[in-house]
Amino acid sequence: MKNDNSKQWKIRASKIGLLMGEPKKKTEVLSETAKSFLIELYTGYTEFETSKYTLKGNLTEHKIISMIDVVFNCNGNLTKNSSFYENEFFTGTPDVLYNDIVFDAKSSWSINTLHKHALKGEEEIYKYQLLAYMDLLGYNQGGYVFRGLVNTPPECNKGKEIIWEDIPLNQRHICFKVEYCKYTIDRMKLQVERARDFLADYHKNVASKIGKINIFY
């Protein structure tokens, strides 16, 4: 953010969960995680590097969508959504849309990571992501986070493919339903407004000091 356009700022659905954590201090409205994310957003600099897990997710997304199609008996009608949506608060491109239901397709790295999610549940950030999609689309029938296990491409594993598709299909996926909740969506919008205030204040404070002579207290 080179200029202060914080009042018009909208958050990607995939990132809204970063604003939803509880701050440690009762006097605060944003967690330290949220503040760190917003500062990186402002500066445009992040330490994040693409991992082998992210790469597998990108390369195998089409296979996961095919799994969803089979599991939910969609008769070959599921395809990757490419439409971008935005409203006053959120932006995003949902993975799959079908009969007013949103699907988020996740690709597990291994059978171990699939079992981990089966036992511990899905990451909460994805619940907020799907709720943001529902708000963008005007859907209220809920959505699904679908996590599947398919072969790991050699590009993700030092040139060696890992075979998982010899395991029966019903042992290679897990699905969590996210119910529509207007109360939670309203909380998400409130956090976006608070994030806008934080960005405006940050811009003002930085702009008042950078490139100037400051008093050393």
TINU-906567 format. One line per field, with one value per residue (C-alpha): residue in one letter; x, y, z; residue number from 1. Coordinates in nm, 2 decimals. Each point is the difference from the previous one (the first is absolute). Layout:
# residues N
r <- (A  ...)
c1 <- (X  ...)
c2 <- (Y  ...)
c3 <- (Z  ...)
k <- (NUM  ...)
***
This chain:
# residues 217
r <- (M  K  N  D  N  S  K  Q  W  K  I  R  A  S  K  I  G  L  L  M  G  E  P  K  K  K  T  E  V  L  S  E  T  A  K  S  F  L  I  E  L  Y  T  G  Y  T  E  F  E  T  S  K  Y  T  L  K  G  N  L  T  E  H  K  I  I  S  M  I  D  V  V  F  N  C  N  G  N  L  T  K  N  S  S  F  Y  E  N  E  F  F  T  G  T  P  D  V  L  Y  N  D  I  V  F  D  A  K  S  S  W  S  I  N  T  L  H  K  H  A  L  K  G  E  E  E  I  Y  K  Y  Q  L  L  A  Y  M  D  L  L  G  Y  N  Q  G  G  Y  V  F  R  G  L  V  N  T  P  P  E  C  N  K  G  K  E  I  I  W  E  D  I  P  L  N  Q  R  H  I  C  F  K  V  E  Y  C  K  Y  T  I  D  R  M  K  L  Q  V  E  R  A  R  D  F  L  A  D  Y  H  K  N  V  A  S  K  I  G  K  I  N  I  F  Y)
c1 <- (0.00  0.20  -0.30  -0.25  -0.29  -0.09  -0.36  -0.06  0.21  -0.16  0.14  0.04  -0.23  0.30  0.15  -0.29  0.07  0.32  -0.21  -0.22  0.23  -0.06  0.25  0.19  -0.09  -0.37  0.07  0.11  -0.23  0.25  0.24  0.38  -0.04  -0.26  0.23  0.30  -0.21  -0.12  0.35  0.13  -0.30  0.09  0.36  -0.04  0.27  -0.04  0.23  -0.23  0.14  -0.19  0.03  -0.03  -0.34  -0.13  0.15  -0.17  -0.33  0.03  0.11  -0.27  -0.30  -0.17  0.03  -0.16  -0.29  -0.05  -0.01  -0.26  -0.21  0.01  -0.06  -0.30  -0.14  0.02  0.01  0.30  -0.15  0.26  0.26  0.25  -0.15  0.19  -0.23  0.12  -0.24  0.01  -0.22  0.05  0.21  0.13  0.15  0.07  -0.02  -0.17  0.13  -0.33  -0.36  -0.29  -0.37  0.06  0.26  0.37  0.27  0.36  0.24  0.30  0.27  0.17  0.37  -0.01  -0.23  0.14  -0.11  -0.34  -0.04  0.12  -0.28  -0.25  0.09  0.07  -0.25  0.06  0.18  -0.25  0.13  -0.18  -0.33  0.03  0.11  -0.31  -0.23  0.16  -0.08  -0.36  -0.03  0.16  -0.24  -0.32  0.00  -0.15  0.00  0.35  0.32  0.25  0.37  0.10  0.35  0.11  0.31  0.14  0.34  0.27  0.16  0.37  0.04  -0.10  0.23  0.35  -0.10  -0.16  -0.38  -0.17  -0.29  -0.31  -0.28  0.04  -0.18  -0.38  -0.18  -0.21  0.33  0.15  -0.23  -0.16  -0.26  -0.11  -0.32  -0.01  -0.35  -0.11  0.02  -0.10  0.13  0.35  -0.01  -0.09  0.30  0.22  -0.12  0.06  0.36  0.05  -0.11  0.24  0.28  -0.08  0.04  0.33  0.14  -0.11  0.18  0.30  0.03  -0.03  0.26  0.25  -0.05  0.07  0.34  0.15  0.24  -0.01  0.22  -0.15  0.06  0.19  -0.19)
c2 <- (0.00  0.30  0.23  0.01  -0.18  -0.19  0.10  -0.18  -0.30  -0.34  -0.33  -0.33  -0.27  -0.23  0.26  0.11  -0.27  0.19  0.28  -0.22  -0.10  0.13  0.26  -0.07  0.34  0.08  0.36  -0.11  -0.09  -0.17  -0.28  0.02  -0.25  0.24  0.30  -0.18  -0.10  0.35  0.15  -0.25  0.10  0.37  -0.04  -0.27  -0.21  -0.35  -0.28  -0.26  -0.24  -0.25  -0.34  -0.36  -0.02  0.31  -0.12  -0.34  0.18  0.20  -0.28  -0.25  0.23  -0.15  -0.35  0.11  0.16  -0.33  -0.17  0.24  -0.07  -0.37  0.02  0.24  -0.18  0.31  -0.21  0.18  0.34  0.15  0.23  0.24  0.35  0.28  0.29  0.27  0.15  0.31  0.20  0.28  -0.22  -0.31  -0.12  -0.35  -0.28  -0.30  -0.34  -0.17  0.12  -0.25  0.05  0.30  -0.18  0.09  -0.26  0.07  -0.26  -0.10  -0.25  -0.19  -0.06  -0.36  -0.25  0.13  0.35  -0.12  -0.20  0.30  0.21  -0.28  -0.01  0.37  0.16  0.25  0.33  0.27  0.25  -0.21  0.05  0.37  -0.03  -0.19  0.24  0.29  -0.18  -0.05  0.37  0.08  -0.23  0.05  -0.37  -0.13  -0.37  -0.05  -0.13  -0.28  -0.01  -0.32  -0.14  -0.29  -0.20  -0.06  -0.10  0.25  0.13  -0.04  0.38  0.03  -0.28  0.03  -0.17  -0.30  -0.07  -0.13  -0.24  0.03  -0.08  -0.37  0.06  -0.03  0.33  -0.01  -0.01  0.30  0.29  0.19  0.27  0.27  0.20  0.37  0.12  0.35  0.24  0.36  0.09  -0.12  0.17  0.33  -0.05  -0.05  0.32  0.18  -0.13  0.13  0.35  -0.02  -0.11  0.30  0.23  -0.18  0.05  0.37  0.06  -0.19  0.20  0.32  -0.09  -0.13  0.29  0.24  -0.15  -0.15  0.23  0.25  0.09  -0.15  0.09  -0.28  -0.06)
c3 <- (0.00  -0.12  0.06  0.27  -0.16  0.32  0.00  -0.33  0.10  -0.04  0.12  -0.20  0.13  0.06  0.24  0.21  0.26  0.08  0.14  0.22  0.28  0.35  0.11  0.33  0.14  0.07  -0.11  -0.35  -0.29  -0.23  0.09  -0.05  -0.29  -0.16  0.04  -0.15  -0.30  -0.05  0.03  -0.26  -0.22  0.04  -0.08  -0.27  0.16  0.14  0.10  -0.14  -0.26  -0.21  0.17  -0.14  0.16  -0.18  -0.32  0.03  0.07  -0.32  -0.22  0.12  0.05  -0.31  0.15  0.33  -0.19  -0.18  0.34  0.12  -0.31  0.07  0.37  -0.04  -0.30  -0.23  -0.31  -0.15  0.04  0.23  -0.15  0.13  0.05  -0.15  0.08  0.24  0.24  0.23  0.22  0.25  0.23  -0.17  -0.33  -0.13  -0.25  0.15  -0.11  -0.09  -0.02  -0.03  0.07  0.22  0.21  0.02  0.01  0.10  -0.14  0.21  -0.09  0.28  -0.02  0.15  0.17  0.33  -0.06  -0.11  0.32  0.20  -0.14  0.06  0.37  0.07  -0.24  -0.27  0.05  0.11  -0.26  -0.26  0.18  -0.03  -0.36  -0.10  0.19  -0.19  -0.32  0.11  0.06  -0.34  -0.18  0.21  0.09  0.33  -0.04  0.14  -0.16  0.03  0.06  -0.19  0.06  -0.23  -0.04  -0.36  -0.13  0.07  -0.32  -0.04  -0.04  0.37  0.13  -0.15  -0.32  0.16  -0.02  0.31  -0.07  0.22  -0.25  0.06  0.33  -0.04  -0.07  0.32  0.20  -0.18  0.09  0.28  -0.01  0.24  -0.04  0.08  0.09  -0.10  0.30  -0.05  0.35  -0.08  -0.34  0.18  0.24  -0.31  -0.15  0.33  0.00  -0.35  0.11  0.30  -0.24  -0.22  0.31  0.09  -0.35  -0.01  0.34  -0.11  -0.32  0.19  0.26  -0.25  -0.23  0.28  0.08  -0.31  -0.18  0.28  0.30  0.31  0.36  0.18  0.33)
k <- (1  2  3  4  5  6  7  8  9  10  11  12  13  14  15  16  17  18  19  20  21  22  23  24  25  26  27  28  29  30  31  32  33  34  35  36  37  38  39  40  41  42  43  44  45  46  47  48  49  50  51  52  53  54  55  56  57  58  59  60  61  62  63  64  65  66  67  68  69  70  71  72  73  74  75  76  77  78  79  80  81  82  83  84  85  86  87  88  89  90  91  92  93  94  95  96  97  98  99  100  101  102  103  104  105  106  107  108  109  110  111  112  113  114  115  116  117  118  119  120  121  122  123  124  125  126  127  128  129  130  131  132  133  134  135  136  137  138  139  140  141  142  143  144  145  146  147  148  149  150  151  152  153  154  155  156  157  158  159  160  161  162  163  164  165  166  167  168  169  170  171  172  173  174  175  176  177  178  179  180  181  182  183  184  185  186  187  188  189  190  191  192  193  194  195  196  197  198  199  200  201  202  203  204  205  206  207  208  209  210  211  212  213  214  215  216  217)
***
